[in-house]
Amino acid sequence: MFNKNIKLVIAGLIIAYAVYQFIEGNIGNGIALILLSLIFIFLYFRNEIILLAFLRMRKQDLAGTEKWLSKIKNPESALITKQQGYYNYLHGIIHSQTNLTKAEKFFRRALKLGLTMDYDIAMAKLSLAGISMQKRRKREATMLLKEAKKLDKNNMLTEQIRMMQQQMKKI
């Protein structure tokens, strides 16, 4: 809800007041204020709206996910780089159901900006491979599938990768 810079200013002010509380001898108040400031620092690195959008995505509610993402008016200034990556990643997942060209654009931008988890990178590359396969770009799809397979360390996407490889043999 707050701009990323405002979150840091609020956290800094709370920490300054916590130090004042420590000096005054109110140790309990100081500790509570430090814990409160940690919430704002956490929300600097993990945007609350993107977290709520991920909760909607887990419930397979694409309309709700898009509703939460629409609350972010200017993602370039409101989000740090990794958050912009996840913003584009979520938009790619939403648009992969309807508009493949738009979804491809969002997935490529998400990979360019960066995603934190290897699973998310593998999922984005797997989705891009599926889009490339549907657009008859077999070489690109094969390369993206190999990269997704390397990144899938927990073998959560092996079934989808195997299915796509079988579909590629038919092309």
TAJOFEN-V187115 format. One record per residue. N is the residue number from 1. RES is the residue in three letters. BURIAL is + if it has 24 or more other C-alpha atoms within 12 Angstrom, else -. Layout:
((N;RES;BURIAL) (N;RES;BURIAL))
This chain:
((1;MET;-) (2;PHE;-) (3;ASN;+) (4;LYS;+) (5;ASN;-) (6;ILE;-) (7;LYS;+) (8;LEU;-) (9;VAL;-) (10;ILE;+) (11;ALA;+) (12;GLY;-) (13;LEU;-) (14;ILE;+) (15;ILE;+) (16;ALA;-) (17;TYR;+) (18;ALA;+) (19;VAL;-) (20;TYR;-) (21;GLN;-) (22;PHE;-) (23;ILE;-) (24;GLU;-) (25;GLY;-) (26;ASN;-) (27;ILE;-) (28;GLY;-) (29;ASN;-) (30;GLY;-) (31;ILE;-) (32;ALA;-) (33;LEU;+) (34;ILE;+) (35;LEU;-) (36;LEU;-) (37;SER;+) (38;LEU;-) (39;ILE;-) (40;PHE;+) (41;ILE;+) (42;PHE;-) (43;LEU;+) (44;TYR;+) (45;PHE;+) (46;ARG;+) (47;ASN;+) (48;GLU;+) (49;ILE;+) (50;ILE;+) (51;LEU;+) (52;LEU;+) (53;ALA;+) (54;PHE;+) (55;LEU;-) (56;ARG;-) (57;MET;+) (58;ARG;-) (59;LYS;-) (60;GLN;-) (61;ASP;-) (62;LEU;+) (63;ALA;-) (64;GLY;-) (65;THR;+) (66;GLU;+) (67;LYS;-) (68;TRP;+) (69;LEU;+) (70;SER;-) (71;LYS;-) (72;ILE;+) (73;LYS;-) (74;ASN;-) (75;PRO;+) (76;GLU;-) (77;SER;-) (78;ALA;+) (79;LEU;+) (80;ILE;+) (81;THR;+) (82;LYS;+) (83;GLN;+) (84;GLN;+) (85;GLY;+) (86;TYR;+) (87;TYR;+) (88;ASN;+) (89;TYR;+) (90;LEU;+) (91;HIS;+) (92;GLY;+) (93;ILE;+) (94;ILE;+) (95;HIS;+) (96;SER;+) (97;GLN;-) (98;THR;-) (99;ASN;-) (100;LEU;+) (101;THR;-) (102;LYS;-) (103;ALA;+) (104;GLU;+) (105;LYS;+) (106;PHE;+) (107;PHE;+) (108;ARG;+) (109;ARG;+) (110;ALA;+) (111;LEU;+) (112;LYS;-) (113;LEU;-) (114;GLY;+) (115;LEU;+) (116;THR;-) (117;MET;-) (118;ASP;-) (119;TYR;-) (120;ASP;+) (121;ILE;+) (122;ALA;+) (123;MET;+) (124;ALA;+) (125;LYS;+) (126;LEU;+) (127;SER;+) (128;LEU;+) (129;ALA;+) (130;GLY;+) (131;ILE;+) (132;SER;+) (133;MET;+) (134;GLN;-) (135;LYS;-) (136;ARG;-) (137;ARG;-) (138;LYS;+) (139;ARG;-) (140;GLU;-) (141;ALA;+) (142;THR;+) (143;MET;-) (144;LEU;+) (145;LEU;+) (146;LYS;-) (147;GLU;+) (148;ALA;+) (149;LYS;+) (150;LYS;-) (151;LEU;+) (152;ASP;+) (153;LYS;-) (154;ASN;-) (155;ASN;-) (156;MET;-) (157;LEU;+) (158;THR;-) (159;GLU;-) (160;GLN;-) (161;ILE;+) (162;ARG;-) (163;MET;-) (164;MET;+) (165;GLN;+) (166;GLN;-) (167;GLN;-) (168;MET;+) (169;LYS;-) (170;LYS;-) (171;ILE;-))
